[in-house]
């Protein structure tokens, strides 16, 4: 039995995200996956603020 070792190194990059403003919630959304200019948190409904995180790049073909 052979095991493939296809572990390609994924380099994270600085990505724009929307963070939930509620202290009790840890929700966040990538900016390129939102449909509104200022989204509400999908977990608790609170307001969100724009920030950044180091994440793997994900292309969203539906994004404008």
HUFEN-V582358 format. One record per pair of residues at least 24 apart in sequence whose C-alpha atoms are under 7 Angstrom apart, sorted by sequence separation. I is the first residue (numbers start at 0). J is the second residue. If there is no record, write none. Layout:
# HUFEN-V582358
i = (I & I)
j = (J & J)
This chain:
# HUFEN-V582358
i = (21 & 20 & 19 & 20 & 19 & 20 & 32 & 19 & 20 & 31 & 18 & 19 & 17 & 18 & 32 & 17 & 18 & 31 & 17 & 18 & 16 & 17 & 15 & 16 & 15 & 16 & 15 & 16 & 14 & 15 & 13 & 14 & 13 & 14 & 13 & 14 & 12 & 13 & 11 & 12 & 11 & 12 & 11 & 12 & 10 & 11 & 9)
j = (45 & 45 & 45 & 46 & 46 & 47 & 59 & 47 & 48 & 59 & 47 & 48 & 47 & 48 & 62 & 48 & 49 & 62 & 49 & 50 & 49 & 50 & 49 & 50 & 50 & 51 & 51 & 52 & 51 & 52 & 51 & 52 & 52 & 53 & 53 & 54 & 53 & 54 & 53 & 54 & 54 & 55 & 55 & 56 & 55 & 56 & 55)
